[in-house]
Amino acid sequence: MADTATRTPDAAPPAPGRTGGKKAGGLPRAAVHHPWWFALPAVAVFTAFFLVPNLLNFYYPFTDWSSYHPDIAFTGLDNFATIMDDGSLPRSLRTTLVYAALAALFQNGFGLVLALLLEQDTRFNRFFRAVFFLPVLISALAVGYVFRALLDQDGAVNAALGTDIPWLGSTTWTPVLVSAVHGWKWMGLAMLIYLAGLKGIPGELQEAAKVDGAGPWRTFRSVRWPMLAPALTFNVTTALIGSMNTFDIVQATTGGGPAAATEVFNISMFRIFGQGLYAQASAMSLVLFLVVAALAVPLVIGLRRRERAL
């Protein structure tokens, strides 16, 4: 009787629905009670504006879709033969590859130099990091129009230099200038990636190089540059892919001129689409997709192998 009287009562069972926020499997109750159809709006937007148009881009190039007749019929490879025969495809492809190589060179060159100059974490450097990142946030069309005004024959550059040079009127130098504008616009992004890479280099390696008598250039070439391989892989890949898909900067500065010297793939595609030849424009879009994939995959593989070899 004494034992029965002094025994503490058993804990009351938890109230229904109160399980401490946990289910039997250990997951929070809130994590397993969202209905699947909550994702339907996002799935619908993705399907309507991304998935379906991209799938149709593999069909329309093989049809006669245009603004000149209402019906769409299958025509095989006729559109690809047409853009090859009239020279649109080879010329645009050559211009795009040159533009992409120059833009990637300028973007990475500007970004790396800025990262090295602004590496120290001072108030001055933090301010100018933000300043040089601002062009990334500005509309590419706005950047193009600003530089078009600056480089005009009656623009501010000639006024400051006291010259009368048609900066955007040379078939040789205009592609270089426009690709430099592209590199300027995106150099802030490359700068941030290189800064992150520089911050990740162990200080012990640099101190060991100094102890061994290596100067600043030798330390950079033998220690810091190899350690920047992951940042280089990211920057080169994104710069090449982005510049091969460029449209807005070139359209705003030159519109593809002079004499089609800057008519990159998307400018040519835009011109053909504006003529109502939708299937031919889709064929060029498909070719651009295949070219970018054919270049990007080996490039990434090669750069990743370089990372492992260093």
C-alpha positions in Angstrom: 0.0 0.0 0.0 2.8 2.4 0.9 4.5 1.6 -2.4 1.3 2.3 -4.3 0.7 5.6 -2.5 4.2 6.9 -3.0 4.5 5.9 -6.7 4.6 8.9 -9.0 1.8 8.9 -11.5 2.7 8.1 -15.1 3.0 11.0 -17.5 -0.2 11.9 -19.3 -0.2 10.9 -22.9 0.3 13.7 -25.4 -2.7 15.5 -26.6 -3.9 14.5 -30.1 -2.0 16.4 -32.7 0.8 17.4 -30.3 4.0 15.5 -31.2 6.6 18.1 -30.5 6.7 19.2 -34.1 8.0 15.7 -35.2 6.5 12.8 -37.0 7.5 9.2 -36.5 10.2 9.4 -39.1 11.9 12.4 -37.4 10.9 15.0 -40.0 9.2 18.3 -39.0 5.5 18.0 -39.5 5.5 21.2 -41.6 7.9 19.6 -44.0 5.5 16.9 -45.1 2.2 18.6 -45.2 2.6 21.0 -48.2 0.3 19.8 -51.0 2.1 19.0 -54.2 -0.1 21.3 -56.2 1.5 24.3 -54.5 4.3 23.9 -57.2 1.8 24.1 -60.1 2.1 27.9 -60.7 5.9 27.6 -61.0 5.7 24.5 -63.1 3.2 26.1 -65.4 5.4 29.2 -65.9 8.5 27.1 -66.5 6.6 24.9 -69.0 4.9 27.7 -70.9 7.8 30.2 -71.1 10.9 27.9 -71.1 10.3 24.2 -71.8 7.8 24.4 -74.7 9.6 27.2 -76.6 12.9 25.3 -76.3 11.3 22.1 -77.5 9.6 23.9 -80.4 13.0 25.3 -81.4 14.0 21.7 -82.3 11.0 21.4 -84.6 10.5 24.8 -86.4 13.9 24.8 -88.1 12.7 21.8 -90.2 9.5 23.6 -91.4 8.6 26.4 -93.7 7.2 28.6 -91.0 7.0 32.2 -92.1 4.8 35.2 -92.2 4.0 34.7 -95.9 1.6 31.7 -95.6 -0.5 30.4 -92.7 0.3 26.7 -93.0 3.4 25.1 -91.6 4.8 22.1 -93.5 7.9 19.9 -92.9 10.8 20.8 -95.3 13.7 18.9 -93.9 17.1 20.6 -94.1 16.1 23.3 -96.6 16.4 26.1 -94.1 20.0 25.1 -93.1 20.9 24.9 -96.8 19.5 28.3 -97.4 21.4 30.1 -94.6 24.6 28.3 -95.8 24.2 29.3 -99.4 23.4 33.0 -98.8 26.5 33.3 -96.5 24.5 34.3 -93.4 25.6 31.3 -91.3 29.4 31.2 -92.0 29.8 35.0 -91.8 27.8 35.3 -88.5 29.6 32.3 -87.0 33.0 33.8 -87.8 32.1 37.2 -86.4 30.6 35.7 -83.3 33.6 33.5 -82.5 36.0 36.5 -82.9 33.8 38.7 -80.8 33.4 36.1 -78.1 37.2 35.5 -77.9 37.9 39.2 -77.6 35.1 39.9 -75.1 36.3 37.0 -72.9 39.9 38.3 -73.1 38.9 41.9 -72.1 36.5 40.7 -69.4 39.0 38.5 -67.7 41.9 40.8 -68.2 40.1 43.8 -66.8 38.7 41.7 -63.9 42.0 40.1 -63.0 43.8 43.5 -62.9 41.1 45.0 -60.8 41.1 42.1 -58.4 44.9 42.4 -57.9 44.7 46.1 -57.4 41.8 46.0 -55.0 42.8 42.8 -53.1 43.6 44.5 -49.8 40.6 44.8 -47.6 40.6 48.6 -47.0 37.8 51.1 -47.0 39.2 52.7 -50.2 39.3 49.3 -52.0 35.8 48.3 -50.8 34.4 51.5 -52.2 36.0 51.0 -55.6 35.0 47.4 -55.7 31.4 48.6 -55.6 32.1 51.3 -58.2 33.6 48.8 -60.7 30.8 46.3 -60.1 28.1 48.9 -61.0 28.3 48.3 -64.8 27.1 44.7 -64.1 23.9 46.1 -62.7 23.3 48.6 -65.5 21.2 47.5 -68.5 23.3 46.3 -71.4 21.3 48.4 -73.8 21.9 51.5 -71.7 25.7 50.7 -71.7 25.6 50.3 -75.5 23.8 53.6 -76.1 26.1 55.5 -73.7 29.3 54.2 -75.5 27.7 54.9 -78.9 27.3 58.5 -77.9 30.8 58.7 -76.5 32.4 57.1 -79.5 30.4 59.0 -82.1 32.4 61.1 -84.5 31.0 64.2 -82.8 31.1 62.6 -79.4 32.9 63.2 -76.1 35.9 61.0 -76.9 36.9 63.0 -80.0 36.1 66.2 -78.3 38.4 65.3 -75.4 41.2 64.1 -77.7 40.8 66.9 -80.3 40.4 64.3 -83.0 37.9 63.4 -85.7 38.1 59.6 -85.7 35.1 57.5 -86.7 35.6 55.0 -83.9 32.5 52.9 -84.9 33.1 53.2 -88.6 36.0 50.9 -89.1 35.4 47.3 -90.2 38.7 46.3 -88.5 38.7 48.1 -85.2 34.9 48.5 -84.4 34.6 44.8 -83.4 37.5 45.2 -81.0 35.9 48.3 -79.5 32.5 46.7 -79.1 34.0 43.6 -77.5 36.0 45.9 -75.1 32.7 47.6 -74.2 31.3 44.1 -73.5 34.3 43.3 -71.3 34.0 46.6 -69.5 30.3 45.9 -68.7 31.0 42.5 -67.1 34.5 43.0 -65.6 33.0 43.6 -62.2 31.7 40.0 -62.1 35.0 38.6 -63.1 36.7 40.9 -60.5 34.6 39.4 -57.7 35.3 35.8 -58.7 39.0 36.5 -58.9 38.9 38.3 -55.5 37.2 35.2 -54.0 40.0 33.0 -55.5 42.7 35.3 -54.2 41.2 35.3 -50.7 41.2 31.5 -50.8 44.9 31.1 -51.3 46.6 30.0 -48.1 48.9 32.7 -46.7 51.5 30.0 -45.8 52.2 29.3 -49.5 52.9 33.0 -50.2 55.1 33.3 -47.1 57.0 30.2 -48.2 57.6 31.7 -51.6 58.9 34.9 -50.1 61.2 33.0 -47.8 62.6 31.1 -50.9 63.4 34.5 -52.4 60.6 34.7 -54.9 59.6 38.3 -55.9 56.1 39.5 -56.5 56.0 38.4 -60.2 57.5 35.0 -59.4 55.1 34.5 -56.5 52.1 35.4 -58.7 53.2 33.2 -61.6 54.2 30.1 -59.6 51.9 30.3 -56.6 48.9 32.6 -57.0 48.1 32.1 -60.7 47.9 28.2 -60.4 45.7 28.6 -57.3 43.3 30.8 -59.4 42.5 27.9 -61.7 38.9 27.3 -60.5 38.1 31.1 -60.8 39.7 31.1 -64.3 37.5 28.1 -65.3 34.3 29.8 -64.2 35.2 33.2 -65.6 36.4 32.0 -69.0 33.4 29.7 -69.5 30.8 32.2 -68.5 32.4 34.9 -70.5 32.6 32.9 -73.7 29.0 31.5 -73.4 27.6 35.0 -72.5 29.4 36.8 -75.3 28.4 34.2 -77.9 24.8 34.9 -77.0 25.2 38.7 -77.0 22.7 40.9 -78.7 21.9 44.1 -76.8 25.3 45.7 -76.6 26.0 45.2 -80.3 22.5 46.2 -81.3 22.8 49.5 -79.3 26.3 50.4 -80.4 26.5 49.5 -84.1 23.4 47.5 -85.0 25.7 45.0 -86.7 27.6 47.5 -88.8 29.7 48.9 -90.3 29.3 46.6 -93.4 28.2 43.7 -91.1 31.5 43.8 -89.3 29.8 43.3 -86.0 26.8 41.3 -87.1 27.0 38.5 -84.6 24.7 35.5 -84.6 21.8 37.0 -82.7 21.9 40.2 -84.8 21.7 38.1 -88.0 19.0 36.0 -86.5 17.0 39.1 -85.5 17.3 40.5 -89.0 16.1 37.3 -90.6 13.2 37.0 -88.1 12.2 40.6 -88.9 11.9 39.7 -92.5 9.2 37.1 -91.6 11.4 34.1 -92.2 10.8 32.5 -88.8 11.9 29.0 -89.7 15.3 30.3 -91.0 15.7 32.3 -87.8 14.9 29.2 -85.8 17.5 27.3 -87.8 20.1 29.8 -86.9 19.1 29.6 -83.2 19.5 25.9 -83.3 22.9 26.1 -84.9 24.0 28.6 -82.3 22.8 26.3 -79.5 24.8 23.4 -81.0 27.9 25.6 -81.5 27.9 26.9 -77.9 27.4 23.3 -76.6 30.2 22.0 -78.8 32.6 24.7 -77.6 31.5 24.8 -73.9 31.7 21.1 -73.1 35.4 20.6 -74.3 36.4 23.9 -72.8 35.1 23.1 -69.3 36.6 19.6 -69.5 40.0 21.0 -70.6 40.0 23.7 -67.9 39.0 21.2 -65.2 41.8 18.9 -66.2 44.2 21.9 -66.0 43.0 22.5 -62.5 43.8 18.9 -61.4 47.2 19.0 -63.2 48.3 22.1 -61.4 
